[in-house]
């Protein structure tokens, strides 16, 4: 445990930020899981909605500095590729 007053405060603020960051990362993982689930089930309409939500969550996380901007871009690009593959494999109605 730190002895210096500013270090004690830094421990508290770091703990608060850590909890906030974990919540956002969990939200990102959940949104990603939703997209991949819908893509694997070939449900294109729901997959599109999930993809839009996933992109939004990624952009917000990148804006807040929780993940890097290029990481968000890479994850969106990979999810979009999954979406295109799912749309191509979906039965045509």
PyMOL CGO cylinders between C-alpha atoms (Angstrom):
from pymol import cmd
from pymol.cgo import CYLINDER

trace = [
    CYLINDER, 0.00, 0.00, 0.00, 1.40, 3.43, -0.87, 0.3, 1, 1, 1, 1, 1, 1,
    CYLINDER, 1.40, 3.43, -0.87, 2.41, 5.89, 1.83, 0.3, 1, 1, 1, 1, 1, 1,
    CYLINDER, 2.41, 5.89, 1.83, 2.27, 9.08, -0.23, 0.3, 1, 1, 1, 1, 1, 1,
    CYLINDER, 2.27, 9.08, -0.23, -1.05, 10.87, -0.40, 0.3, 1, 1, 1, 1, 1, 1,
    CYLINDER, -1.05, 10.87, -0.40, -1.04, 11.33, -4.18, 0.3, 1, 1, 1, 1, 1, 1,
    CYLINDER, -1.04, 11.33, -4.18, -0.14, 7.66, -4.69, 0.3, 1, 1, 1, 1, 1, 1,
    CYLINDER, -0.14, 7.66, -4.69, -3.07, 6.63, -2.48, 0.3, 1, 1, 1, 1, 1, 1,
    CYLINDER, -3.07, 6.63, -2.48, -5.41, 8.73, -4.59, 0.3, 1, 1, 1, 1, 1, 1,
    CYLINDER, -5.41, 8.73, -4.59, -3.92, 7.26, -7.76, 0.3, 1, 1, 1, 1, 1, 1,
    CYLINDER, -3.92, 7.26, -7.76, -4.70, 3.75, -6.47, 0.3, 1, 1, 1, 1, 1, 1,
    CYLINDER, -4.70, 3.75, -6.47, -8.34, 4.76, -5.96, 0.3, 1, 1, 1, 1, 1, 1,
    CYLINDER, -8.34, 4.76, -5.96, -8.68, 6.41, -9.36, 0.3, 1, 1, 1, 1, 1, 1,
    CYLINDER, -8.68, 6.41, -9.36, -6.96, 3.50, -11.08, 0.3, 1, 1, 1, 1, 1, 1,
    CYLINDER, -6.96, 3.50, -11.08, -9.41, 1.07, -9.47, 0.3, 1, 1, 1, 1, 1, 1,
    CYLINDER, -9.41, 1.07, -9.47, -12.36, 3.16, -10.65, 0.3, 1, 1, 1, 1, 1, 1,
    CYLINDER, -12.36, 3.16, -10.65, -10.99, 3.37, -14.19, 0.3, 1, 1, 1, 1, 1, 1,
    CYLINDER, -10.99, 3.37, -14.19, -10.25, -0.35, -14.21, 0.3, 1, 1, 1, 1, 1, 1,
    CYLINDER, -10.25, -0.35, -14.21, -13.85, -1.16, -13.34, 0.3, 1, 1, 1, 1, 1, 1,
    CYLINDER, -13.85, -1.16, -13.34, -15.14, 1.21, -16.02, 0.3, 1, 1, 1, 1, 1, 1,
    CYLINDER, -15.14, 1.21, -16.02, -12.77, -0.21, -18.63, 0.3, 1, 1, 1, 1, 1, 1,
    CYLINDER, -12.77, -0.21, -18.63, -13.74, -3.79, -17.79, 0.3, 1, 1, 1, 1, 1, 1,
    CYLINDER, -13.74, -3.79, -17.79, -17.42, -2.93, -18.23, 0.3, 1, 1, 1, 1, 1, 1,
    CYLINDER, -17.42, -2.93, -18.23, -16.81, -1.44, -21.67, 0.3, 1, 1, 1, 1, 1, 1,
    CYLINDER, -16.81, -1.44, -21.67, -14.62, -4.37, -22.77, 0.3, 1, 1, 1, 1, 1, 1,
    CYLINDER, -14.62, -4.37, -22.77, -17.32, -6.76, -21.61, 0.3, 1, 1, 1, 1, 1, 1,
    CYLINDER, -17.32, -6.76, -21.61, -19.87, -4.81, -23.67, 0.3, 1, 1, 1, 1, 1, 1,
    CYLINDER, -19.87, -4.81, -23.67, -17.58, -5.10, -26.71, 0.3, 1, 1, 1, 1, 1, 1,
    CYLINDER, -17.58, -5.10, -26.71, -17.20, -8.86, -26.23, 0.3, 1, 1, 1, 1, 1, 1,
    CYLINDER, -17.20, -8.86, -26.23, -20.95, -9.34, -25.85, 0.3, 1, 1, 1, 1, 1, 1,
    CYLINDER, -20.95, -9.34, -25.85, -21.67, -7.35, -29.01, 0.3, 1, 1, 1, 1, 1, 1,
    CYLINDER, -21.67, -7.35, -29.01, -19.05, -9.36, -30.90, 0.3, 1, 1, 1, 1, 1, 1,
    CYLINDER, -19.05, -9.36, -30.90, -20.57, -12.61, -29.71, 0.3, 1, 1, 1, 1, 1, 1,
    CYLINDER, -20.57, -12.61, -29.71, -24.01, -11.45, -30.88, 0.3, 1, 1, 1, 1, 1, 1,
    CYLINDER, -24.01, -11.45, -30.88, -22.68, -10.68, -34.37, 0.3, 1, 1, 1, 1, 1, 1,
    CYLINDER, -22.68, -10.68, -34.37, -20.88, -13.99, -34.70, 0.3, 1, 1, 1, 1, 1, 1,
    CYLINDER, -20.88, -13.99, -34.70, -23.90, -15.94, -33.45, 0.3, 1, 1, 1, 1, 1, 1,
    CYLINDER, -23.90, -15.94, -33.45, -26.21, -14.30, -35.96, 0.3, 1, 1, 1, 1, 1, 1,
    CYLINDER, -26.21, -14.30, -35.96, -23.68, -14.82, -38.76, 0.3, 1, 1, 1, 1, 1, 1,
    CYLINDER, -23.68, -14.82, -38.76, -23.26, -18.50, -37.94, 0.3, 1, 1, 1, 1, 1, 1,
    CYLINDER, -23.26, -18.50, -37.94, -27.04, -18.94, -37.97, 0.3, 1, 1, 1, 1, 1, 1,
    CYLINDER, -27.04, -18.94, -37.97, -27.18, -17.20, -41.38, 0.3, 1, 1, 1, 1, 1, 1,
    CYLINDER, -27.18, -17.20, -41.38, -29.71, -14.70, -40.05, 0.3, 1, 1, 1, 1, 1, 1,
    CYLINDER, -29.71, -14.70, -40.05, -28.71, -11.74, -42.21, 0.3, 1, 1, 1, 1, 1, 1,
    CYLINDER, -28.71, -11.74, -42.21, -31.23, -9.15, -40.97, 0.3, 1, 1, 1, 1, 1, 1,
    CYLINDER, -31.23, -9.15, -40.97, -30.42, -9.67, -37.30, 0.3, 1, 1, 1, 1, 1, 1,
    CYLINDER, -30.42, -9.67, -37.30, -26.74, -9.92, -38.12, 0.3, 1, 1, 1, 1, 1, 1,
    CYLINDER, -26.74, -9.92, -38.12, -26.89, -6.49, -39.77, 0.3, 1, 1, 1, 1, 1, 1,
    CYLINDER, -26.89, -6.49, -39.77, -28.50, -5.00, -36.67, 0.3, 1, 1, 1, 1, 1, 1,
    CYLINDER, -28.50, -5.00, -36.67, -25.96, -6.69, -34.41, 0.3, 1, 1, 1, 1, 1, 1,
    CYLINDER, -25.96, -6.69, -34.41, -23.12, -5.49, -36.63, 0.3, 1, 1, 1, 1, 1, 1,
    CYLINDER, -23.12, -5.49, -36.63, -24.30, -1.89, -36.41, 0.3, 1, 1, 1, 1, 1, 1,
    CYLINDER, -24.30, -1.89, -36.41, -24.50, -2.15, -32.61, 0.3, 1, 1, 1, 1, 1, 1,
    CYLINDER, -24.50, -2.15, -32.61, -21.03, -3.75, -32.49, 0.3, 1, 1, 1, 1, 1, 1,
    CYLINDER, -21.03, -3.75, -32.49, -19.54, -0.94, -34.59, 0.3, 1, 1, 1, 1, 1, 1,
    CYLINDER, -19.54, -0.94, -34.59, -21.12, 1.63, -32.31, 0.3, 1, 1, 1, 1, 1, 1,
    CYLINDER, -21.12, 1.63, -32.31, -19.74, -0.02, -29.17, 0.3, 1, 1, 1, 1, 1, 1,
    CYLINDER, -19.74, -0.02, -29.17, -16.27, -0.30, -30.74, 0.3, 1, 1, 1, 1, 1, 1,
    CYLINDER, -16.27, -0.30, -30.74, -16.26, 3.34, -31.81, 0.3, 1, 1, 1, 1, 1, 1,
    CYLINDER, -16.26, 3.34, -31.81, -17.27, 4.49, -28.34, 0.3, 1, 1, 1, 1, 1, 1,
    CYLINDER, -17.27, 4.49, -28.34, -14.56, 2.35, -26.73, 0.3, 1, 1, 1, 1, 1, 1,
    CYLINDER, -14.56, 2.35, -26.73, -11.95, 3.75, -29.13, 0.3, 1, 1, 1, 1, 1, 1,
    CYLINDER, -11.95, 3.75, -29.13, -13.14, 7.32, -28.53, 0.3, 1, 1, 1, 1, 1, 1,
    CYLINDER, -13.14, 7.32, -28.53, -12.71, 6.85, -24.77, 0.3, 1, 1, 1, 1, 1, 1,
    CYLINDER, -12.71, 6.85, -24.77, -9.24, 5.34, -25.23, 0.3, 1, 1, 1, 1, 1, 1,
    CYLINDER, -9.24, 5.34, -25.23, -10.16, 1.93, -23.86, 0.3, 1, 1, 1, 1, 1, 1,
    CYLINDER, -10.16, 1.93, -23.86, -9.06, 0.26, -27.08, 0.3, 1, 1, 1, 1, 1, 1,
    CYLINDER, -9.06, 0.26, -27.08, -6.90, 1.78, -29.80, 0.3, 1, 1, 1, 1, 1, 1,
    CYLINDER, -6.90, 1.78, -29.80, -8.45, 3.26, -32.92, 0.3, 1, 1, 1, 1, 1, 1,
    CYLINDER, -8.45, 3.26, -32.92, -6.76, 0.79, -35.27, 0.3, 1, 1, 1, 1, 1, 1,
    CYLINDER, -6.76, 0.79, -35.27, -7.89, -2.11, -33.10, 0.3, 1, 1, 1, 1, 1, 1,
    CYLINDER, -7.89, -2.11, -33.10, -11.49, -0.93, -33.46, 0.3, 1, 1, 1, 1, 1, 1,
    CYLINDER, -11.49, -0.93, -33.46, -11.07, -0.60, -37.22, 0.3, 1, 1, 1, 1, 1, 1,
    CYLINDER, -11.07, -0.60, -37.22, -9.54, -4.08, -37.50, 0.3, 1, 1, 1, 1, 1, 1,
    CYLINDER, -9.54, -4.08, -37.50, -12.32, -5.68, -35.45, 0.3, 1, 1, 1, 1, 1, 1,
    CYLINDER, -12.32, -5.68, -35.45, -15.01, -3.95, -37.52, 0.3, 1, 1, 1, 1, 1, 1,
    CYLINDER, -15.01, -3.95, -37.52, -13.35, -5.10, -40.73, 0.3, 1, 1, 1, 1, 1, 1,
    CYLINDER, -13.35, -5.10, -40.73, -13.23, -8.71, -39.54, 0.3, 1, 1, 1, 1, 1, 1,
    CYLINDER, -13.23, -8.71, -39.54, -16.84, -8.62, -38.41, 0.3, 1, 1, 1, 1, 1, 1,
    CYLINDER, -16.84, -8.62, -38.41, -17.86, -7.16, -41.78, 0.3, 1, 1, 1, 1, 1, 1,
    CYLINDER, -17.86, -7.16, -41.78, -16.07, -10.02, -43.55, 0.3, 1, 1, 1, 1, 1, 1,
    CYLINDER, -16.07, -10.02, -43.55, -18.02, -12.51, -41.42, 0.3, 1, 1, 1, 1, 1, 1,
    CYLINDER, -18.02, -12.51, -41.42, -21.23, -10.70, -42.30, 0.3, 1, 1, 1, 1, 1, 1,
    CYLINDER, -21.23, -10.70, -42.30, -20.49, -10.81, -46.03, 0.3, 1, 1, 1, 1, 1, 1,
    CYLINDER, -20.49, -10.81, -46.03, -19.66, -14.51, -45.82, 0.3, 1, 1, 1, 1, 1, 1,
    CYLINDER, -19.66, -14.51, -45.82, -22.89, -15.19, -43.94, 0.3, 1, 1, 1, 1, 1, 1,
    CYLINDER, -22.89, -15.19, -43.94, -24.91, -13.23, -46.50, 0.3, 1, 1, 1, 1, 1, 1,
    CYLINDER, -24.91, -13.23, -46.50, -23.30, -15.17, -49.35, 0.3, 1, 1, 1, 1, 1, 1,
    CYLINDER, -23.30, -15.17, -49.35, -24.01, -18.51, -47.70, 0.3, 1, 1, 1, 1, 1, 1,
    CYLINDER, -24.01, -18.51, -47.70, -27.56, -17.64, -46.64, 0.3, 1, 1, 1, 1, 1, 1,
    CYLINDER, -27.56, -17.64, -46.64, -30.35, -19.29, -48.60, 0.3, 1, 1, 1, 1, 1, 1,
    CYLINDER, -30.35, -19.29, -48.60, -31.75, -16.92, -51.20, 0.3, 1, 1, 1, 1, 1, 1,
    CYLINDER, -31.75, -16.92, -51.20, -35.43, -16.13, -50.66, 0.3, 1, 1, 1, 1, 1, 1,
]
cmd.load_cgo(trace, "trace")
